[in-house]
Structures are given as C-alpha cells and as structure tokens.
Amino acid sequence: MLNEAIYLNEKKSYQQCPKIIFEIKAYLKDNIESKIQIQDIANKFFMSRSELFYLFKKYAHTTIIDYLNTIRMKKAEELLADSRYTITEISQLVGYDSLQYFSRVFKKRNGCSPSEFRKQLIKRFQTFYIGKGGEIYENIKKYPTI
C-alpha cells in the first residue's frame, strides 16, 4: 500500500514534466545573458541536478547544456547582424564571460568564427539590390543604370 502511494505520487509529479520543461526553457531564454549555473536552475525548480538532467533530456530530447548553447548561439547570430555591437559585447550579451570560449563554441556550431560569420552576413546583404520598381538584382554591380 505504501509503495503504491509512492508510485502514484511519483507518477503524478512526472505527468507535469512537460510543463516544467517548458518553464525551464522560458527561464533560460529570459536569462540568456546571465551566468547560468545548473545547480541554480535545479534549485529554482525544486529538483536535484541529476533529476534536472534526466527530465530535460527525456522531455526536451537534448541535454540542458546543449539547449542553452543552442539558444545562446541563435541569439549571437541575430546580434551579429547588428553592427552596433562588438563581438566582445555580443559574447557578454549571450552569457559568456570569455570571448575565446564564446568564439570556440560559435565556430564549432557554425564552422566559422563570429567575425567571419558577420562578414558573410554583410557580403550576403550587399549582393542584393532592389530597384525602383521593386525588382531584385543579385549583384549591385549588375543593376541597370537609370
């Protein structure tokens, strides 16, 4: 009888896991610029580190570390399109204390450094021109003279 009660209590708490995972993901996105510690997340959501790792992997189908790095890199990619920020500022805005570590993680994910990524973005945007009539020309050098 006691074992059944423990099982039912455990089963009930695991039924709410997808909601907790959604809340953890939202927390990570909202605090992307902060130095996020796994233990702090576990404490905030009233679970152990190992339980957090297990539940996140089971319901999010990725590790919490990989998820955090993914959302940080996606945000960094967005910020690299904005020339107001230096790469050092971007690394800090997405929660990295070390520019070198940020650059290493970025290069591993994207195959190029943050500065190379920014140059590719600039090059991509500079190769298109929209004419007065809304025509799109592939290369600025090829647009017709008016």
C-alpha positions in Angstrom: 0.0 0.0 0.0 2.8 2.4 0.9 4.7 1.5 -2.3 1.6 2.1 -4.3 1.2 5.6 -2.7 4.8 6.5 -3.5 4.4 5.2 -7.1 1.2 7.3 -7.6 2.8 10.4 -6.1 5.8 9.9 -8.4 3.6 9.3 -11.4 1.6 12.4 -10.7 4.7 14.6 -10.5 6.1 13.2 -13.8 2.9 14.0 -15.6 3.7 17.7 -15.0 7.2 17.3 -16.5 6.4 18.8 -19.9 5.1 21.9 -18.2 8.2 22.1 -16.0 10.4 21.7 -19.1 8.5 24.5 -20.8 9.1 26.7 -17.8 12.8 25.8 -17.6 13.2 26.7 -21.3 11.4 30.0 -20.8 13.7 30.7 -17.8 16.8 30.0 -19.8 15.6 32.2 -22.7 14.7 35.1 -20.3 18.1 34.9 -18.6 20.3 34.2 -21.5 22.7 37.0 -20.6 23.2 35.7 -17.1 25.8 33.3 -15.9 23.5 30.4 -15.5 24.5 27.6 -13.1 22.8 24.2 -13.4 22.5 23.9 -9.7 20.7 27.3 -9.5 18.2 26.0 -12.1 17.7 22.8 -10.2 17.1 24.7 -7.0 14.7 27.1 -8.7 12.6 24.3 -9.9 12.9 22.2 -6.7 14.8 19.3 -8.1 18.3 17.8 -7.9 20.9 18.3 -10.6 20.6 14.7 -11.7 16.8 14.9 -11.9 17.1 18.1 -13.9 19.5 16.5 -16.4 17.4 13.3 -16.6 14.0 15.1 -17.1 15.3 17.7 -19.5 16.9 15.0 -21.7 13.8 12.8 -21.6 11.3 15.5 -22.4 13.3 18.1 -24.4 15.3 15.4 -26.3 18.5 17.2 -25.8 20.7 18.0 -22.8 20.2 21.2 -20.9 23.7 22.3 -21.7 23.2 21.7 -25.5 19.9 23.6 -25.3 21.5 26.5 -23.5 24.3 26.7 -26.0 21.9 26.5 -28.9 19.7 29.4 -27.7 22.9 31.4 -26.9 24.3 30.8 -30.4 21.0 31.7 -32.1 20.8 34.9 -30.2 24.5 35.6 -31.1 23.8 35.1 -34.8 20.9 37.6 -34.6 23.2 40.1 -32.8 26.0 39.7 -35.2 23.7 41.1 -37.9 23.5 44.3 -35.9 26.8 46.2 -36.3 26.2 48.3 -33.2 27.7 45.5 -31.0 31.2 44.4 -31.0 31.9 40.6 -30.8 33.1 41.0 -27.2 29.8 42.8 -26.3 27.8 40.0 -28.1 29.6 37.3 -26.2 28.7 39.0 -22.9 25.1 39.6 -24.0 24.6 35.9 -24.6 26.1 34.9 -21.2 29.8 34.1 -22.0 32.5 35.6 -19.7 35.3 34.6 -22.1 35.5 35.8 -25.6 37.8 32.9 -26.5 35.3 30.3 -25.2 32.4 32.1 -27.0 34.4 32.1 -30.2 35.3 28.4 -29.9 31.7 27.3 -29.2 30.4 29.6 -32.1 33.0 28.1 -34.5 32.2 24.6 -33.5 28.5 25.2 -34.2 28.7 27.3 -37.3 32.0 26.3 -38.9 33.4 29.8 -38.8 34.3 32.4 -36.2 31.9 35.2 -35.2 33.8 37.8 -37.2 33.8 35.5 -40.3 30.0 34.9 -39.8 29.5 38.7 -39.6 31.5 39.3 -42.8 29.4 36.6 -44.6 26.2 38.3 -43.5 27.4 41.7 -44.7 28.5 40.2 -48.0 25.2 38.4 -48.4 23.2 41.6 -47.8 25.4 43.7 -50.1 25.0 41.4 -53.1 21.3 42.3 -53.5 19.7 45.4 -54.8 16.1 46.4 -55.0 15.3 48.6 -58.0 12.7 51.4 -58.0 10.1 49.1 -59.5 10.7 46.5 -56.8 12.9 44.4 -59.0 15.6 42.4 -57.1 19.0 42.3 -58.7 21.5 39.7 -57.5 24.6 41.9 -57.6 24.8 45.6 -57.1 27.3 45.8 -60.0 24.8 44.4 -62.4 21.8 46.7 -61.8 20.8 48.8 -64.8 21.6 52.5 -65.0 18.7 54.8 -64.8 
